[in-house]
Amino acid sequence: MTLVTPADLAALLRSDAPPVVLDVRWRLDAPDGSAAYREGHVPSAQYVSLDDELAAHGAPTDGRHPLPDAEALQEAARRWGVDDGSTVVVYDDWSSFAAARAWWLLADAGVDARVLDGGLSAWRDAGLALEQGDSSAPRRGSVTLQPGRFAKLTMDEAGALAADGLLLDARAGERYRGETEPIDPRAGHIPGAVSAPTADNTDAAGRLLPADELRARFAALGARDDEPVGVYCGSGITASHEALALTVAGFTPALYPGSWSQWSNHPHLPVATGARP
């Protein structure tokens, strides 16, 4: 199970083995979601700083959000109260775009991680209660993370897949086409990559589309069960959401963590613009 509904989560929280709940509120224009978290969050949820706990920090040539070191992620997960065998439910208030980063990292490391479909707004719309302030600090967990269950692409591998296979660009279409670039040094896309904005994987309420609709969408873009499909975005965050959608659709995606923020910081690498791959 990858997605949970608000009713599912409410039932799990009432069970004898409640899940660890993580509030991963982050977006480019509001990277610190702690104040919003304290205004109201799912009961027992621990706030997670994406920039500090779900990403490493390196040179621009590494990209804006490199994957965290395995030991650092394990230490964070233990602070959140995660044990071996724990179920973890993640959510945000941004169509699960940020929460999917936590899902990808934890599931890759062997944790039973699930995404609250529709995020905080779905919880509110279901009439479920919010908790204000900080949740009580959990008992320290003892989880041992073992990353490596999901495929990852290096910069060179992403370029090769775009040329010879299927590499999906999860950014908005205008960034793919090179019409605008608000943050990275060059505008455009990896030559050969196919535009597949991850926002098109959700409905108006921020819930993922049904699996059969997602499968039809990705198949129309060229995804096949017997061929690799890679995905990237600006810095590897929303690409995790596209990886989530591909997984729900029954495909096995490979994530390029460095994404456009890494590629565009290497001047020798080619850049394509326009609507064509």
Stockholm file with secondary structure:
# STOCKHOLM 1.0

chainA/1-277         MTLVTPADLAALLRSDAPPVVLDVRWRLDAPDGSAAYREGHVPSAQYVSLDDELAAHGAPTDGRHPLPDAEALQEAARRWGVDDGSTVVVYDDWSSFAAARAWWLLADAGVDARVLDGGLSAWRDAGLALEQGDSSAPRRGSVTLQPGRFAKLTMDEAGALAADGLLLDARAGERYRGETEPIDPRAGHIPGAVSAPTADNTDAAGRLLPADELRARFAALGARDDEPVGVYCGSGITASHEALALTVAGFTPALYPGSWSQWSNHPHLPVATGARP
#=GR chainA/1-277 SS CCEECHHHHHHHHHSSSCCEEEECCCCTTCCCCHHHHHHCBSTTCEECCHHHHSCCCCCGGGCSSCCCCHHHHHHHHHHTTCCTTCEEEEECSSTTTTHHHHHHHHHHTTCEEEEETTHHHHHHHTTCCCBCSCCCCCCCCCCCCCCCSSEECCHHHHHHHHHHSEEEECSCHHHHHTSCCSSSSSCSBCTTCEECCGGGGBCTTSCBCCHHHHHHHHHHTTCCTTSCEEEECSSSSHHHHHHHHHHHTTCCEEECSSHHHHHTTCTTSCCBCSSCC
#=GC SS_cons         CCEECHHHHHHHHHSSSCCEEEECCCCTTCCCCHHHHHHCBSTTCEECCHHHHSCCCCCGGGCSSCCCCHHHHHHHHHHTTCCTTCEEEEECSSTTTTHHHHHHHHHHTTCEEEEETTHHHHHHHTTCCCBCSCCCCCCCCCCCCCCCSSEECCHHHHHHHHHHSEEEECSCHHHHHTSCCSSSSSCSBCTTCEECCGGGGBCTTSCBCCHHHHHHHHHHTTCCTTSCEEEECSSSSHHHHHHHHHHHTTCCEEECSSHHHHHTTCTTSCCBCSSCC
//
